[in-house]
């Protein structure tokens, strides 16, 4: 039976990798053309990935020593993303302030994939009525990192000029979840939530009255 949390699973060939000032490190795989349907329209969506190297006969390569230790609670941590735990306003308020989130955004590269960037990176607000936006109102936890040049473009021509509302919403969720998960992991003295014992997170959530938003993986 297929795990309902698995978005896609098959063989893929690594054909490239690199690093960019604007988007960070990246890797590129070739998949079957018919499998592209699983990823259309999901640019900037966060996936939790586990990759297994295969021999020419299709069998997994046995690693003598692993340079990167496996995260003991990686599957549980992926459920936090999949269930939107790090997008719940009450959870975010327990993790850190909107000001802290915006200060962190300023340390990130501009999220626009372009050859040219100019000026410092700012926390550019993504305003939505559903998030409490209005005249002269900037809702909490609703910003993305833009260099000054692209921030001006956003103000003068709207979000359609930098990727559109759907793209901006996905960027906002991506950066917010990254900040929230890394910030919370540090509370437990870990580099990522994949190393945080579910029992410890459940105790934290209970203490701060946000246990109801934990996925079932943290309730069992």
BAFI-3210 file (N, C-alpha, C; in Angstrom, 3 decimals, decimal comma, padded with zeros to 6 digits):
// residues 220
n [1|2|3|4|5|6|7|8|9|10|11|12|13|14|15|16|17|18|19|20|21|22|23|24|25|26|27|28|29|30|31|32|33|34|35|36|37|38|39|40|41|42|43|44|45|46|47|48|49|50|51|52|53|54|55|56|57|58|59|60|61|62|63|64|65|66|67|68|69|70|71|72|73|74|75|76|77|78|79|80|81|82|83|84|85|86|87|88|89|90|91|92|93|94|95|96|97|98|99|100|101|102|103|104|105|106|107|108|109|110|111|112|113|114|115|116|117|118|119|120|121|122|123|124|125|126|127|128|129|130|131|132|133|134|135|136|137|138|139|140|141|142|143|144|145|146|147|148|149|150|151|152|153|154|155|156|157|158|159|160|161|162|163|164|165|166|167|168|169|170|171|172|173|174|175|176|177|178|179|180|181|182|183|184|185|186|187|188|189|190|191|192|193|194|195|196|197|198|199|200|201|202|203|204|205|206|207|208|209|210|211|212|213|214|215|216|217|218|219|220]
n.u [000,848|000,569|002,198|000,295|001,506|003,627|004,658|005,734|007,501|010,205|012,806|015,467|017,761|020,684|021,749|022,968|024,313|024,678|025,370|023,836|023,790|021,312|019,380|020,521|022,046|021,582|020,127|019,733|017,541|016,737|013,582|010,862|008,972|006,157|005,874|006,130|003,804|003,278|004,593|004,048|003,156|003,934|006,165|008,534|007,337|007,735|009,487|010,125|012,976|014,391|017,083|018,273|021,124|021,635|022,963|024,175|022,653|020,307|020,071|020,331|023,152|025,563|026,565|029,647|030,456|028,637|028,551|026,724|024,703|021,749|018,618|017,002|014,296|013,146|010,896|008,750|009,208|008,792|006,076|005,233|005,619|003,971|001,450|001,114|001,945|003,822|002,671|000,612|-000,831|-000,922|001,031|003,308|003,544|004,425|006,905|008,494|008,800|007,124|008,847|011,330|011,228|011,195|013,688|015,324|014,696|016,029|018,586|018,657|019,092|017,816|014,650|013,915|014,469|016,837|019,262|020,291|020,644|020,104|021,098|020,328|018,816|015,407|012,559|009,886|006,496|003,750|000,675|-002,508|-006,015|-007,199|-005,271|-005,363|-004,668|-004,805|-005,624|-002,722|-001,964|000,128|000,231|001,263|004,022|004,058|005,837|008,453|011,843|013,317|015,528|016,450|016,003|014,129|012,138|011,230|010,170|008,052|006,435|005,851|004,731|003,249|002,554|002,377|004,456|006,659|006,295|003,740|000,675|000,160|002,699|004,060|002,697|003,446|006,183|006,201|005,136|007,115|009,512|008,653|008,059|010,603|012,115|010,650|010,840|013,628|014,211|012,709|013,915|016,389|015,689|015,617|018,211|019,083|019,954|018,017|014,510|014,330|015,926|014,792|013,282|010,094|008,579|009,635|008,918|006,168|005,754|006,634|004,740|002,461|002,969|002,872|000,340|-000,392|-000,735|-002,828|-002,477|-000,500|000,630|-000,611|001,547|003,004|001,421|001,125]
n.v [-001,194|002,204|004,873|007,574|010,009|010,182|011,938|011,480|008,773|007,215|006,139|008,421|010,342|012,018|014,979|017,382|020,055|022,886|026,261|029,270|032,820|033,937|031,912|029,901|026,636|024,021|021,101|018,938|016,702|014,085|012,974|010,753|011,843|011,633|011,779|014,353|015,650|015,454|017,540|019,931|023,334|023,454|024,850|026,092|024,792|023,032|020,033|017,054|015,210|012,003|010,353|007,549|006,002|004,128|001,072|-000,049|-002,278|-001,671|-002,047|-000,892|001,096|000,082|001,869|002,450|004,284|006,966|010,324|012,223|012,082|010,113|011,597|010,991|011,504|012,266|011,629|012,270|015,001|015,880|015,664|017,814|019,939|019,106|019,195|021,829|022,954|024,922|027,180|028,055|030,712|030,931|029,111|030,229|032,596|031,625|030,748|032,866|036,444|038,611|040,639|039,459|037,467|039,036|040,271|038,082|037,415|039,412|038,506|036,637|035,581|037,496|036,452|036,360|034,817|035,817|037,350|039,813|041,786|044,298|046,436|046,313|043,480|043,367|042,903|042,250|042,906|040,685|041,260|040,293|040,184|038,170|037,638|039,741|042,140|045,569|048,999|050,699|048,672|046,022|042,726|040,344|038,050|037,835|038,156|038,385|037,840|040,425|042,081|045,561|046,566|044,772|045,034|047,612|047,242|045,543|047,322|049,325|048,032|045,903|042,513|040,851|041,465|040,307|037,625|036,864|036,445|033,840|032,682|034,397|033,844|031,196|031,522|033,038|031,164|029,214|030,496|031,267|028,837|027,696|029,483|029,291|026,538|026,131|027,961|026,953|024,451|025,173|025,851|023,424|022,779|021,719|021,281|020,932|020,055|017,387|016,115|016,429|014,995|013,554|013,402|015,460|017,693|017,503|017,984|020,621|021,853|021,370|022,849|025,445|025,595|024,740|022,231|021,049|021,481|019,829|017,250|013,858|012,162|013,090|012,653|010,080]
n.w [000,000|-000,825|000,813|001,874|002,250|000,578|-002,148|-004,700|-006,177|-007,581|-009,903|-010,643|-012,559|-011,631|-013,057|-012,804|-010,760|-008,595|-007,464|-006,474|-006,009|-005,646|-005,317|-003,816|-003,127|-005,591|-007,172|-010,006|-011,600|-013,962|-014,941|-015,876|-018,703|-018,425|-015,706|-014,975|-014,495|-011,830|-010,675|-011,890|-011,595|-008,964|-008,211|-005,922|-003,828|-000,764|-000,256|001,540|001,271|000,664|-000,529|-002,312|-003,441|-006,441|-007,819|-011,080|-011,550|-010,394|-007,690|-004,285|-003,320|-001,040|001,677|003,159|005,033|006,219|005,329|006,012|008,711|009,210|009,810|012,752|013,287|010,927|009,296|010,937|011,213|008,596|008,448|009,940|008,184|006,052|007,198|007,747|010,175|010,809|009,827|011,273|012,970|015,853|016,611|015,440|016,904|019,320|018,662|017,659|017,080|014,692|013,934|014,386|012,470|010,126|010,325|009,989|007,353|005,985|005,933|004,009|000,537|-002,265|-003,369|-005,997|-009,062|-010,932|-013,107|-012,434|-009,521|-007,063|-004,437|-000,867|000,788|001,597|003,798|002,137|002,118|001,664|000,886|001,944|002,137|003,612|005,458|007,125|005,998|004,933|004,265|004,833|006,519|007,496|007,524|010,051|009,776|006,986|004,627|002,145|001,005|-000,796|-003,021|-003,101|-005,680|-006,895|-005,055|-005,496|-008,037|-007,390|-005,881|-007,756|-009,971|-009,094|-007,877|-010,061|-011,687|-010,578|-010,449|-009,721|-007,743|-006,744|-006,862|-005,082|-002,693|-002,270|-001,936|000,389|002,240|002,083|003,047|005,561|006,848|006,820|008,414|010,860|011,524|011,769|013,772|015,921|016,202|017,243|019,811|021,037|020,921|018,509|015,009|013,127|012,783|012,364|014,139|016,568|019,318|019,184|021,564|023,092|021,586|021,738|024,464|024,593|022,911|024,385|026,667|025,642|024,717|022,089|021,195|019,865|017,169|016,331|014,104|013,636|013,872|015,986|018,087|018,703]
ca.u [000,000|001,367|002,073|-000,380|002,333|004,645|004,140|006,210|008,603|010,680|014,215|015,768|019,195|021,267|022,458|023,642|024,197|025,375|025,061|023,506|023,644|019,900|018,524|021,227|022,490|020,507|020,453|018,803|017,346|015,889|012,519|010,085|008,084|004,801|005,876|006,209|002,490|003,287|005,310|003,597|002,469|004,375|007,439|008,739|006,760|008,747|009,397|011,127|013,548|015,350|017,603|019,045|021,934|021,452|023,956|023,673|021,653|019,103|020,086|020,911|024,579|025,825|027,490|030,528|030,340|027,798|029,058|025,607|023,920|020,310|017,853|016,180|012,870|012,892|009,523|007,854|009,428|008,164|004,644|005,002|005,472|002,820|000,214|001,051|002,156|004,602|001,914|-000,460|-000,463|-000,686|002,321|004,343|003,698|005,201|008,266|009,223|007,977|007,148|010,068|012,456|011,101|011,593|015,138|015,933|014,522|017,042|019,846|018,496|019,208|016,576|014,009|013,674|015,488|017,225|020,707|020,674|020,068|020,735|020,688|020,168|017,591|014,409|011,404|008,794|005,235|002,782|-000,572|-003,722|-007,122|-007,427|-004,256|-005,529|-004,110|-005,734|-004,954|-001,660|-001,759|001,026|-000,003|002,432|004,510|003,650|006,844|009,436|013,071|013,540|016,530|015,805|015,574|012,893|011,127|010,680|009,339|006,824|005,615|005,428|003,990|002,464|003,166|002,408|005,742|007,739|005,971|002,320|000,217|000,335|004,132|004,406|002,139|004,274|007,450|005,943|005,018|008,415|010,447|008,093|008,258|012,039|012,495|009,998|011,369|015,014|014,185|012,219|014,928|017,424|015,174|015,961|019,640|019,304|020,070|016,776|013,459|014,522|016,678|014,047|012,455|008,660|008,082|010,046|008,098|004,811|005,785|006,733|003,454|001,490|003,289|002,480|-001,057|-000,545|-000,657|-003,913|-002,061|000,521|000,110|-000,806|002,854|003,506|000,433|001,136]
ca.v [000,000|003,423|005,837|008,759|011,198|010,183|012,674|010,812|007,859|006,496|006,396|009,674|010,482|013,319|015,481|018,654|020,695|024,165|027,180|030,599|033,833|034,291|030,788|028,932|025,432|023,321|019,867|018,724|015,298|013,740|012,030|010,402|012,957|011,497|012,059|015,794|016,104|015,492|018,718|021,151|024,288|023,329|025,521|026,674|023,931|022,348|018,584|016,387|014,240|010,977|009,817|006,314|005,777|002,793|000,507|-000,244|-003,344|-001,182|-002,319|000,210|001,069|-000,017|002,897|002,023|005,326|008,068|011,643|012,948|011,141|010,126|012,268|009,945|011,843|012,962|011,416|013,066|016,412|016,168|015,794|019,177|020,754|018,663|019,562|023,275|023,324|026,150|028,284|028,399|031,948|030,699|028,423|031,199|033,547|030,964|030,513|034,131|037,589|039,004|041,420|038,514|036,833|039,994|040,457|036,885|037,516|040,327|037,770|035,683|036,153|037,878|035,227|036,434|034,150|036,741|037,552|041,082|042,204|045,553|046,953|045,392|042,679|043,849|042,033|042,837|042,331|040,098|041,665|039,565|040,531|037,036|037,669|040,942|043,311|046,635|050,268|051,006|047,540|044,994|041,582|039,658|036,816|037,826|038,889|037,595|038,617|041,026|043,137|046,866|046,734|044,029|045,579|048,764|046,688|045,067|048,464|050,108|047,266|044,836|041,186|040,197|041,773|039,532|036,204|036,649|036,243|032,443|032,510|035,135|033,112|030,010|031,997|033,431|029,937|028,550|031,168|031,268|027,508|027,498|030,251|028,761|025,216|026,277|028,673|026,037|023,412|025,731|025,805|022,098|022,575|020,917|022,056|020,802|019,357|015,956|015,590|016,713|013,878|013,914|013,580|016,799|018,690|017,411|018,668|022,064|022,277|021,340|023,982|026,699|025,476|024,592|020,799|020,643|021,606|018,834|016,141|012,618|011,549|013,576|012,363|008,628]
ca.w [000,000|-000,932|001,904|001,324|002,387|-000,484|-003,309|-005,919|-005,886|-008,761|-010,168|-011,336|-012,776|-011,327|-014,238|-012,560|-009,457|-008,598|-006,380|-006,961|-004,961|-005,451|-004,926|-002,994|-003,815|-006,290|-007,887|-011,120|-011,943|-015,098|-014,638|-017,057|-019,114|-017,900|-014,272|-014,751|-014,038|-010,361|-010,200|-012,559|-010,736|-007,572|-008,013|-004,580|-002,798|000,034|-000,187|002,375|000,343|001,062|-001,785|-002,207|-004,640|-007,003|-008,727|-012,436|-011,542|-009,749|-006,260|-003,507|-003,013|000,391|002,119|004,247|006,055|005,752|005,713|006,608|009,514|008,965|010,852|013,367|013,301|009,678|008,815|011,777|010,886|007,304|008,698|010,419|006,980|005,262|007,881|007,932|011,578|010,885|009,243|012,221|013,682|017,278|016,725|015,088|018,005|020,370|018,174|017,543|016,683|013,285|013,744|014,280|011,155|009,103|010,436|009,389|005,902|005,458|005,815|002,916|-000,808|-002,925|-003,837|-007,436|-009,857|-011,996|-013,216|-011,821|-008,245|-006,654|-003,141|000,252|000,820|002,559|004,019|001,360|002,566|000,753|001,538|001,606|003,027|004,514|006,514|007,927|005,331|004,588|004,035|005,791|007,413|007,017|008,406|010,587|009,150|005,574|003,865|001,404|000,809|-002,111|-003,063|-003,279|-007,069|-007,138|-004,163|-006,213|-009,104|-006,744|-005,499|-008,911|-010,984|-008,484|-007,774|-011,371|-012,305|-009,955|-010,417|-009,508|-006,369|-006,348|-006,618|-003,867|-001,559|-002,048|-001,393|001,778|003,034|002,081|003,951|006,915|007,422|007,033|009,604|012,053|011,865|012,233|015,053|016,948|016,407|018,111|021,183|021,541|020,729|017,313|013,774|012,365|013,513|012,177|015,277|017,798|019,776|019,191|022,935|023,534|020,895|022,283|025,760|024,296|022,372|025,480|027,543|025,004|024,315|020,639|020,927|018,966|015,770|016,000|013,303|014,393|014,115|017,275|019,118|018,947]
c.u [000,886|001,105|001,439|000,452|003,400|004,057|004,516|007,386|008,966|012,174|014,373|017,281|019,664|022,068|023,161|023,435|024,987|024,952|024,869|023,375|022,183|019,054|019,212|021,674|021,314|021,034|019,375|018,760|016,511|014,856|011,781|009,142|006,690|004,714|005,924|004,890|002,440|003,895|004,883|002,826|002,912|005,741|007,449|008,059|007,872|008,466|010,466|011,661|014,499|015,803|018,471|019,802|021,783|022,648|023,346|022,615|020,366|019,040|020,763|022,407|024,760|026,910|028,310|030,453|029,534|028,357|027,978|024,749|022,428|019,592|016,881|014,680|012,486|011,464|008,535|007,973|008,766|006,664|004,298|004,805|004,180|001,493|000,122|001,250|002,855|003,943|000,776|-000,047|-000,138|000,656|003,462|004,604|004,501|006,653|009,088|008,304|008,072|008,419|011,275|012,429|011,587|013,109|015,870|015,833|015,604|018,403|019,817|018,733|017,846|015,950|013,672|014,811|015,802|018,740|021,148|019,909|020,793|020,201|020,571|018,852|016,676|013,316|010,197|007,483|004,382|001,421|-001,754|-004,803|-007,348|-006,436|-004,348|-004,972|-005,209|-004,949|-003,981|-001,411|-000,853|000,903|001,296|002,755|004,098|004,619|007,777|010,684|013,221|014,681|015,797|015,246|014,247|011,777|010,452|009,753|008,011|005,878|005,050|004,519|003,174|003,162|003,226|003,754|006,892|007,402|004,511|001,964|000,439|001,798|004,534|003,893|002,988|005,635|007,296|005,880|006,363|009,367|009,948|008,315|009,732|012,499|011,938|010,605|012,790|015,068|013,742|013,238|016,025|016,991|015,564|017,447|019,976|019,364|018,839|015,783|013,570|015,294|015,950|013,124|010,987|008,098|008,437|009,203|006,672|004,727|005,832|005,377|002,388|001,700|002,786|001,087|-001,246|-000,519|-001,703|-003,517|-000,945|-000,088|000,087|000,528|003,451|002,532|000,468|002,262]
c.v [001,247|004,355|007,109|010,033|011,287|010,849|011,991|009,932|007,096|006,764|007,711|009,802|011,899|013,797|016,816|019,147|021,991|025,011|028,572|031,557|034,116|033,142|029,781|027,727|024,720|022,041|019,643|017,239|015,168|012,713|011,711|011,555|012,864|011,788|013,553|016,357|016,233|016,791|020,024|022,046|024,260|023,955|026,237|025,877|023,194|020,850|018,074|015,228|013,273|010,289|008,586|006,103|004,332|002,375|000,356|-001,338|-002,937|-001,425|-001,173|000,010|001,024|000,989|002,378|003,012|006,475|009,387|012,459|011,962|011,268|010,785|011,255|010,217|012,621|012,822|012,231|014,553|016,782|016,346|017,182|020,125|020,403|019,097|021,049|023,744|024,666|027,334|028,738|029,638|031,742|030,014|029,409|032,176|032,956|030,778|031,801|035,234|037,846|039,810|040,513|037,804|037,768|040,268|039,274|036,939|038,385|039,651|036,776|036,357|036,578|036,639|035,251|035,740|035,020|036,903|038,786|041,350|043,480|045,990|045,874|044,616|043,215|042,783|042,687|042,154|041,816|040,323|040,877|039,942|039,428|037,020|038,927|042,191|044,318|047,899|050,545|049,872|046,510|043,796|040,921|038,400|036,714|038,656|037,906|038,449|039,122|042,040|044,453|047,038|046,026|044,467|046,797|048,289|046,207|046,230|049,201|049,341|046,111|043,487|040,453|040,404|040,963|038,045|035,896|036,337|034,815|032,166|033,182|034,413|031,883|030,394|032,365|032,203|029,234|029,181|031,156|029,914|027,230|028,219|029,628|027,426|025,307|026,972|027,749|024,937|023,896|025,741|024,480|021,779|021,726|021,805|021,949|019,984|017,845|015,302|015,789|015,548|014,320|014,145|014,976|017,880|018,677|018,129|020,176|022,589|022,325|022,536|025,298|026,636|025,459|023,119|020,361|020,709|020,634|017,738|014,859|011,922|011,966|013,305|010,888|008,258]
c.w [000,000|000,249|001,351|001,435|001,301|-001,723|-004,615|-005,552|-007,147|-008,908|-010,916|-011,439|-012,470|-012,533|-013,994|-011,149|-009,514|-007,421|-006,949|-005,791|-004,654|-004,922|-004,021|-003,816|-004,471|-006,931|-008,941|-011,479|-013,217|-014,633|-015,935|-017,418|-018,516|-016,395|-013,956|-014,237|-012,512|-009,822|-010,869|-011,579|-009,282|-007,332|-006,670|-003,474|-002,069|000,052|000,776|001,554|001,042|-000,213|-001,526|-003,508|-005,101|-007,843|-010,110|-012,501|-010,827|-008,262|-005,508|-003,247|-001,505|000,770|003,297|005,391|005,465|006,244|006,413|007,397|009,218|010,127|011,456|013,344|012,037|009,181|009,631|011,430|009,569|007,466|009,227|009,242|006,247|005,874|008,201|009,358|011,697|010,175|010,154|013,021|015,157|017,521|016,475|016,227|019,155|019,964|018,131|017,058|015,188|012,983|013,585|012,934|010,066|009,140|009,809|007,876|005,270|005,296|004,662|001,565|-001,327|-003,556|-005,324|-008,178|-011,069|-011,993|-012,442|-010,532|-007,826|-005,297|-002,078|000,125|001,925|002,721|003,352|001,704|001,406|001,398|001,007|002,614|004,060|005,668|007,365|007,296|005,013|004,339|005,173|006,785|006,749|007,959|008,859|009,792|007,683|004,751|003,170|001,207|-000,630|-002,008|-003,355|-004,699|-007,329|-006,201|-004,814|-007,329|-008,536|-006,422|-006,717|-009,867|-010,399|-008,522|-009,109|-012,058|-011,714|-009,849|-010,187|-008,063|-005,889|-006,022|-005,314|-002,625|-001,238|-001,465|000,078|002,676|003,163|003,098|005,389|007,586|007,698|008,283|010,869|012,473|012,396|013,590|016,180|017,232|017,357|019,574|021,840|021,348|019,525|016,082|012,899|013,170|013,354|013,297|016,607|018,136|019,815|020,590|023,455|022,867|021,437|023,631|025,568|023,826|023,464|026,409|026,977|024,369|022,797|020,235|019,912|017,494|015,385|015,127|014,131|014,706|015,452|018,406|019,516|019,909]
res [x|x|x|x|x|x|x|x|x|x|x|x|x|x|x|x|x|x|x|x|x|x|x|x|x|x|x|x|x|x|x|x|x|x|x|x|x|x|x|x|x|x|x|x|x|x|x|x|x|x|x|x|x|x|x|x|x|x|x|x|x|x|x|x|x|x|x|x|x|x|x|x|x|x|x|x|x|x|x|x|x|x|x|x|x|x|x|x|x|x|x|x|x|x|x|x|x|x|x|x|x|x|x|x|x|x|x|x|x|x|x|x|x|x|x|x|x|x|x|x|x|x|x|x|x|x|x|x|x|x|x|x|x|x|x|x|x|x|x|x|x|x|x|x|x|x|x|x|x|x|x|x|x|x|x|x|x|x|x|x|x|x|x|x|x|x|x|x|x|x|x|x|x|x|x|x|x|x|x|x|x|x|x|x|x|x|x|x|x|x|x|x|x|x|x|x|x|x|x|x|x|x|x|x|x|x|x|x|x|x|x|x|x|x|x|x|x|x|x|x]
***
